Amino acid sequence: MVEIERKFLVTSKAFKEVAFNQNRIKQGYLSSIPERTVRVRVKGNKGFLTIKGISNESGMSRFEWEKEIPVDEAEKLLLLCEKGVIDKTRFEIKTGHHIFEVDEFYGENEGLIMAEIELQSEEESFEKPIWLGEEVTNDNRYYNAYLSKNPFKSW
């Protein structure tokens, strides 16, 4: 129940040419405090409820619990969320032995494209595609909970 991931900015839209899957995502936060974020997400035709703990010092690891819920319930819960629902398309790209999830944001976060990779350990190596830019793993501004209240367009 520990998520280990690294986040990067994306330098071009070349990733779209090699994506094997994509889904529109809408997500909101019932609680966005860093010690325990509670997220509601509609991804395609599925709903999810996720609880995440605070990140460790490196920003790579934190507790994560997620359960699939009926999509109609997730849509109702989105109406209860804090202001600032995130709207994005997630593209999945296989690179080497890993899958990158690349999010292209819309609305107040339009212009932001960010890639995440989940790892088995913080030291695990991985192949970096040419469109992968600056690492922003330990920059709290790139957490979706932060972006919901402080949109990218306002930076």
C-alpha positions as CSV (number, residue, x, y, z in Angstrom):
1,M,0.0,0.0,0.0
2,V,3.0,2.3,-0.6
3,E,3.1,4.2,-3.9
4,I,6.6,4.9,-5.3
5,E,6.4,7.3,-8.2
6,R,8.5,9.9,-10.0
7,K,7.0,12.9,-11.9
8,F,8.4,14.7,-14.9
9,L,7.4,17.6,-17.1
10,V,6.9,16.6,-20.8
11,T,8.7,18.5,-23.5
12,S,6.7,17.5,-26.6
13,K,3.5,15.8,-27.6
14,A,5.5,13.0,-29.3
15,F,4.2,10.6,-26.6
16,K,0.8,10.6,-28.2
17,E,2.2,8.7,-31.2
18,V,3.2,5.7,-29.0
19,A,0.4,5.7,-26.5
20,F,-1.4,2.3,-26.3
21,N,-4.3,3.6,-24.2
22,Q,-6.0,6.8,-23.1
23,N,-8.8,7.9,-20.8
24,R,-10.5,11.1,-19.9
25,I,-10.3,11.7,-16.1
26,K,-12.2,14.1,-13.9
27,Q,-11.2,14.1,-10.2
28,G,-11.9,16.2,-7.2
29,Y,-10.8,16.2,-3.5
30,L,-13.0,15.6,-0.5
31,S,-9.9,16.5,1.5
32,S,-6.8,18.0,0.1
33,I,-4.6,18.4,3.2
34,P,-1.2,16.8,2.5
35,E,-1.4,14.4,5.5
36,R,-4.4,12.7,4.0
37,T,-5.8,13.5,0.6
38,V,-9.1,11.9,-0.2
39,R,-9.7,11.9,-4.0
40,V,-12.8,10.9,-6.1
41,R,-12.1,10.1,-9.7
42,V,-14.1,9.2,-12.8
43,K,-11.8,7.5,-15.3
44,G,-13.6,6.5,-18.4
45,N,-16.6,4.6,-17.2
46,K,-15.2,3.6,-13.8
47,G,-15.2,5.4,-10.4
48,F,-12.5,5.4,-7.8
49,L,-12.0,6.6,-4.2
50,T,-8.4,7.1,-3.2
51,I,-6.8,8.0,0.1
52,K,-3.1,9.1,0.1
53,G,-0.8,10.0,2.9
54,I,1.9,12.6,3.1
55,S,5.0,12.0,0.9
56,N,8.4,11.1,2.4
57,E,11.4,13.4,2.2
58,S,12.3,12.4,-1.4
59,G,8.7,13.0,-2.5
60,M,8.7,9.6,-4.2
61,S,6.9,7.4,-1.6
62,R,3.6,7.6,0.2
63,F,0.8,5.5,1.5
64,E,-2.0,4.9,-1.0
65,W,-5.3,3.1,-0.7
66,E,-7.7,2.9,-3.7
67,K,-11.0,1.1,-4.3
68,E,-13.2,1.1,-7.4
69,I,-16.7,2.4,-6.7
70,P,-19.8,2.6,-9.0
71,V,-19.3,5.4,-11.5
72,D,-22.7,7.0,-10.6
73,E,-21.6,7.2,-7.0
74,A,-18.3,8.8,-8.0
75,E,-20.1,11.4,-10.1
76,K,-22.3,12.3,-7.1
77,L,-19.3,12.5,-4.8
78,L,-17.6,14.9,-7.3
79,L,-20.4,17.3,-6.5
80,L,-19.3,17.3,-2.8
81,C,-15.7,18.0,-3.6
82,E,-13.7,21.1,-2.8
83,K,-13.5,23.7,-5.5
84,G,-11.3,23.0,-8.4
85,V,-12.1,19.7,-10.2
86,I,-9.2,18.4,-12.3
87,D,-9.9,17.6,-15.9
88,K,-7.3,15.7,-18.0
89,T,-6.6,13.0,-20.4
90,R,-4.2,10.2,-19.3
91,F,-2.1,8.5,-21.9
92,E,-0.3,5.2,-21.2
93,I,3.0,4.6,-22.9
94,K,5.2,1.5,-22.5
95,T,8.9,2.3,-22.3
96,G,11.3,-0.5,-21.6
97,H,9.8,-2.5,-18.7
98,H,7.7,0.3,-17.4
99,I,4.6,2.2,-18.2
100,F,4.5,6.0,-18.1
101,E,1.2,7.7,-17.5
102,V,1.2,11.1,-19.2
103,D,-1.5,13.6,-18.2
104,E,-2.5,16.4,-20.5
105,F,-4.5,18.9,-18.5
106,Y,-7.5,21.1,-19.5
107,G,-9.3,24.1,-18.1
108,E,-7.4,26.2,-15.7
109,N,-4.4,23.8,-15.9
110,E,-4.3,23.8,-19.7
111,G,-0.7,23.9,-21.0
112,L,0.6,21.5,-18.3
113,I,1.6,18.0,-19.5
114,M,3.2,15.8,-16.9
115,A,4.4,12.2,-16.8
116,E,4.5,9.8,-13.9
117,I,6.2,6.4,-13.5
118,E,5.5,3.9,-10.7
119,L,8.5,2.0,-9.4
120,Q,9.2,-1.0,-7.2
121,S,11.8,1.0,-5.2
122,E,13.2,4.5,-5.1
123,E,16.5,3.3,-6.6
124,E,15.0,1.4,-9.5
125,S,16.4,2.5,-12.9
126,F,14.2,3.0,-15.9
127,E,14.5,4.0,-19.6
128,K,13.8,7.7,-20.2
129,P,11.9,8.6,-23.4
130,I,13.0,11.6,-25.5
131,W,9.9,13.6,-24.5
132,L,10.7,13.4,-20.8
133,G,11.8,16.7,-19.4
134,E,12.6,18.1,-15.9
135,E,11.9,16.0,-12.9
136,V,9.4,17.6,-10.5
137,T,8.9,14.7,-8.1
138,N,9.6,16.7,-5.0
139,D,7.8,19.9,-6.1
140,N,4.4,20.1,-4.4
141,R,3.0,22.4,-7.0
142,Y,2.7,19.5,-9.4
143,Y,0.5,17.4,-7.1
144,N,-3.1,17.3,-8.4
145,A,-4.5,18.4,-5.0
146,Y,-2.3,21.6,-5.3
147,L,-3.3,22.2,-8.9
148,S,-7.0,22.0,-8.0
149,K,-6.6,25.1,-5.8
150,N,-3.7,26.8,-7.5
151,P,-4.2,26.2,-11.2
152,F,-1.2,26.1,-13.6
153,K,-2.5,29.1,-15.5
154,S,-2.2,31.3,-12.4
155,W,1.5,30.6,-11.8
